[in-house]
Amino acid sequence: MLKRLQIITKLLHGETPNRFETALVYIVGITTAIFVITQLLGEVTLGQWELIILFVIVVDVAGGVVANSTRSTNAWYHKQSLWVRLIFIGMHFIQPLTVMLILAPGNWLFFWTHYLYMLIATAVLWLLPPHLNQRSVSFGLWLLGVIGLQAWGGTPSLLNWFTAVYLAKLILCFAVDQSNEP
């Protein structure tokens, strides 16, 4: 049981998380989820399970922005094999699929554009020569993704929050190797 908990902790926070950063992950995730759910309740009617699932998804993507930007989590993932990072990125179809099913049923354009854009942007960052500034390129890709997906990616206004947060978690924070930065 303890071994499993250690593995989960490494997946979420790396090998050397500090208490402040760990607390910040959950404070930001939960607070963002409360804001998003409160905003959505004024616009859509959701069942109890939909609210719970949506709450978990928002905590995951919002908390993931902070977690993936910490040195501990970022360093741990970037010293893992490419396969581990590919599995992590690949599994992130769950979030756009889930929010689409709950908030925009049948909007496959939203799902596919968000997921494929994230995969392509991540690949671009991972293929950059080491001398190029990954962080600057990631911000350019993030900005193009947020504006482009909200304008042409089938993003209903209920999901504008998702586009920015999902792409921040994976393009700005996860895909960028921060170990070479000062």
C-alpha positions as CSV (number, residue, x, y, z in Angstrom):
1,M,0.0,0.0,0.0
2,L,2.8,2.4,0.9
3,K,4.6,1.6,-2.3
4,R,1.5,2.4,-4.4
5,L,1.2,5.7,-2.5
6,Q,4.8,6.6,-3.3
7,I,4.3,5.8,-7.0
8,I,1.2,8.0,-7.1
9,T,3.0,10.8,-5.3
10,K,5.8,10.7,-7.8
11,L,3.4,10.8,-10.7
12,L,1.7,13.8,-9.2
13,H,4.5,15.7,-7.6
14,G,7.9,14.2,-8.6
15,E,10.5,13.0,-6.2
16,T,11.3,16.2,-4.2
17,P,8.1,18.2,-3.8
18,N,8.0,20.7,-1.1
19,R,4.9,21.3,1.1
20,F,4.2,24.8,-0.2
21,E,4.1,23.7,-3.8
22,T,2.0,20.6,-3.0
23,A,-0.5,22.6,-1.1
24,L,-0.6,25.2,-3.9
25,V,-1.5,22.5,-6.4
26,Y,-4.6,21.5,-4.4
27,I,-5.6,25.1,-3.4
28,V,-5.4,26.3,-7.0
29,G,-7.2,23.1,-8.3
30,I,-10.0,23.2,-5.8
31,T,-10.5,27.0,-5.9
32,T,-10.6,26.9,-9.7
33,A,-13.1,24.0,-9.7
34,I,-15.4,26.0,-7.3
35,F,-15.2,29.0,-9.6
36,V,-15.8,27.0,-12.8
37,I,-18.7,25.0,-11.3
38,T,-20.3,28.1,-9.8
39,Q,-20.1,29.8,-13.2
40,L,-21.5,26.8,-15.1
41,L,-24.4,26.3,-12.7
42,G,-25.9,29.6,-13.8
43,E,-25.8,28.4,-17.4
44,V,-26.5,24.7,-17.5
45,T,-28.3,22.1,-15.4
46,L,-26.0,19.2,-14.3
47,G,-26.7,16.1,-12.4
48,Q,-24.9,15.1,-9.2
49,W,-22.5,12.7,-10.9
50,E,-21.8,15.2,-13.7
51,L,-20.9,17.8,-11.1
52,I,-18.6,15.5,-9.3
53,I,-16.8,14.3,-12.4
54,L,-16.5,17.8,-13.7
55,F,-15.1,19.0,-10.4
56,V,-12.5,16.2,-10.5
57,I,-11.5,17.2,-14.1
58,V,-11.2,20.8,-13.2
59,V,-9.0,20.0,-10.2
60,D,-6.9,17.8,-12.4
61,V,-6.3,20.3,-15.2
62,A,-6.0,23.4,-12.9
63,G,-3.9,21.7,-10.3
64,G,-1.9,20.2,-13.1
65,V,-0.8,23.6,-14.3
66,V,0.8,24.2,-10.9
67,A,2.1,20.7,-10.5
68,N,3.7,20.4,-13.9
69,S,5.4,23.8,-13.5
70,T,7.2,22.7,-10.3
71,R,10.8,21.7,-10.6
72,S,10.1,18.4,-8.8
73,T,7.4,17.2,-11.1
74,N,8.9,18.6,-14.3
75,A,12.4,17.2,-13.5
76,W,10.9,13.7,-12.6
77,Y,9.0,13.4,-15.9
78,H,11.8,14.8,-18.1
79,K,14.3,12.2,-16.7
80,Q,11.8,9.4,-17.5
81,S,11.9,7.6,-20.8
82,L,10.1,9.1,-23.8
83,W,7.5,6.3,-23.5
84,V,6.5,7.4,-20.0
85,R,6.0,11.0,-21.2
86,L,4.2,9.8,-24.3
87,I,1.8,7.7,-22.1
88,F,1.2,10.8,-19.9
89,I,0.4,13.0,-22.8
90,G,-1.6,10.3,-24.7
91,M,-3.8,9.7,-21.7
92,H,-4.9,13.4,-21.7
93,F,-7.7,12.6,-24.2
94,I,-9.8,11.9,-21.1
95,Q,-10.2,15.5,-20.1
96,P,-11.5,17.0,-23.4
97,L,-13.6,13.9,-24.0
98,T,-15.2,14.1,-20.5
99,V,-16.0,17.8,-20.6
100,M,-17.3,17.4,-24.1
101,L,-19.6,14.6,-23.0
102,I,-20.9,16.6,-20.1
103,L,-21.0,20.2,-21.4
104,A,-21.1,19.9,-25.2
105,P,-22.5,16.4,-26.0
106,G,-21.6,15.3,-29.5
107,N,-19.2,18.2,-30.2
108,W,-16.5,16.0,-31.6
109,L,-14.9,19.0,-33.3
110,F,-14.1,20.4,-29.8
111,F,-12.7,17.0,-28.7
112,W,-10.5,16.3,-31.7
113,T,-9.2,19.9,-32.2
114,H,-8.1,20.2,-28.6
115,Y,-6.6,16.8,-28.3
116,L,-4.8,16.8,-31.6
117,Y,-3.5,20.4,-31.2
118,M,-2.1,19.5,-27.8
119,L,-0.3,16.4,-29.3
120,I,1.1,18.4,-32.2
121,A,2.3,21.3,-30.0
122,T,3.9,18.9,-27.6
123,A,5.7,17.1,-30.4
124,V,7.0,20.4,-31.8
125,L,8.4,21.3,-28.4
126,W,10.0,17.9,-27.9
127,L,11.6,18.1,-31.4
128,L,13.1,21.5,-31.0
129,P,16.9,21.6,-31.0
130,P,18.3,22.2,-27.5
131,H,19.6,25.7,-28.3
132,L,16.1,27.1,-29.0
133,N,14.1,28.5,-26.1
134,Q,11.4,26.0,-25.5
135,R,9.6,28.2,-23.0
136,S,9.1,31.1,-25.5
137,V,8.0,28.7,-28.2
138,S,5.5,27.0,-25.8
139,F,3.9,30.4,-25.0
140,G,3.5,31.1,-28.7
141,L,1.9,27.6,-29.2
142,W,-0.3,28.1,-26.2
143,L,-1.5,31.5,-27.4
144,L,-2.2,30.3,-30.9
145,G,-4.0,27.3,-29.5
146,V,-6.2,29.3,-27.1
147,I,-7.2,31.9,-29.7
148,G,-7.4,29.4,-32.6
149,L,-9.4,26.7,-30.8
150,Q,-11.8,29.2,-29.3
151,A,-12.4,30.8,-32.7
152,W,-12.3,27.7,-35.0
153,G,-12.1,24.6,-32.8
154,G,-15.8,24.2,-32.0
155,T,-15.4,25.6,-28.5
156,P,-18.7,26.6,-27.0
157,S,-18.5,29.5,-24.6
158,L,-19.1,27.1,-21.7
159,L,-15.7,25.6,-22.4
160,N,-13.5,28.7,-23.0
161,W,-12.0,28.1,-19.5
162,F,-11.0,24.6,-20.5
163,T,-9.0,25.5,-23.6
164,A,-6.7,27.9,-21.7
165,V,-6.2,25.7,-18.7
166,Y,-5.8,22.4,-20.6
167,L,-3.2,23.8,-23.0
168,A,-1.4,25.6,-20.1
169,K,-1.1,22.3,-18.2
170,L,0.3,20.3,-21.1
171,I,2.0,22.8,-23.5
172,L,3.4,25.5,-21.1
173,C,4.1,23.3,-18.1
174,F,4.5,19.6,-19.0
175,A,6.1,19.7,-22.4
176,V,8.8,22.3,-21.5
177,D,11.9,20.8,-19.9
178,Q,12.7,23.3,-17.2
179,S,15.9,21.5,-16.1
180,N,17.9,23.7,-18.5
181,E,16.5,26.9,-17.2
182,P,18.1,29.2,-14.6
